[in-house]
Amino acid sequence: MPKLKTHKGTAKRIKLTSTGKLTRRRAFGAHLLAKKSKSRKRAINTTAVVTGGNAKNIKRALGI
């Protein structure tokens, strides 16, 4: 079976940690920020860990 190509769109959005976990940015932080609370904006600014079936599919897309 041939090698799988890396999905470049995914590679630009997901980072692999040293322990093998996948991290991503959170949504809803690009615009319309005036109506959102400070605590909500702080939460949006942190990274999140990808888990479950999503992580399996993303690892396949990255060729890991």
C-alpha positions as CSV (number, residue, x, y, z in Angstrom):
1,M,0.0,0.0,0.0
2,P,1.4,3.5,-0.9
3,K,2.3,6.1,1.7
4,L,-0.5,8.5,2.7
5,K,0.1,12.2,2.0
6,T,-0.1,14.6,4.9
7,H,-3.3,16.7,4.9
8,K,-1.7,20.2,4.9
9,G,-4.8,22.0,6.1
10,T,-4.8,19.8,9.2
11,A,-1.1,20.1,9.7
12,K,-1.3,23.9,9.9
13,R,-4.0,23.8,12.6
14,I,-3.0,20.9,14.9
15,K,0.2,20.5,16.9
16,L,1.6,17.3,18.3
17,T,2.9,17.5,21.9
18,S,6.0,15.5,23.0
19,T,3.7,13.0,24.8
20,G,1.8,12.3,21.6
21,K,-1.3,14.4,22.3
22,L,-2.9,16.7,19.7
23,T,-3.6,20.3,20.5
24,R,-5.8,22.7,18.7
25,R,-7.1,26.3,18.9
26,R,-10.6,27.1,20.1
27,A,-13.3,28.5,18.0
28,F,-15.2,31.8,18.3
29,G,-12.2,34.1,19.0
30,A,-11.8,35.9,15.7
31,H,-14.4,38.6,15.8
32,L,-17.5,39.9,17.7
33,L,-15.5,40.0,20.9
34,A,-17.1,43.0,22.5
35,K,-20.2,41.1,23.6
36,K,-18.2,38.2,25.1
37,S,-17.1,38.2,28.7
38,K,-13.5,38.5,29.8
39,S,-13.5,35.0,31.3
40,R,-15.0,33.6,28.1
41,K,-12.3,35.3,26.0
42,R,-9.6,33.9,28.2
43,A,-11.0,30.4,27.8
44,I,-11.1,30.8,24.1
45,N,-7.5,31.9,24.1
46,T,-6.2,28.6,25.6
47,T,-5.5,25.5,23.6
48,A,-7.6,22.4,23.7
49,V,-6.7,18.7,23.5
50,V,-8.2,16.6,20.7
51,T,-9.7,13.3,22.0
52,G,-11.6,10.3,20.9
53,G,-12.4,9.4,17.4
54,N,-11.5,12.9,16.2
55,A,-7.9,12.3,17.4
56,K,-7.8,9.0,15.5
57,N,-8.9,10.6,12.2
58,I,-6.6,13.6,12.6
59,K,-3.6,11.3,13.3
60,R,-4.4,9.4,10.1
61,A,-4.6,12.8,8.2
62,L,-1.2,13.8,9.6
63,G,0.4,10.4,8.8
64,I,1.2,9.7,12.5
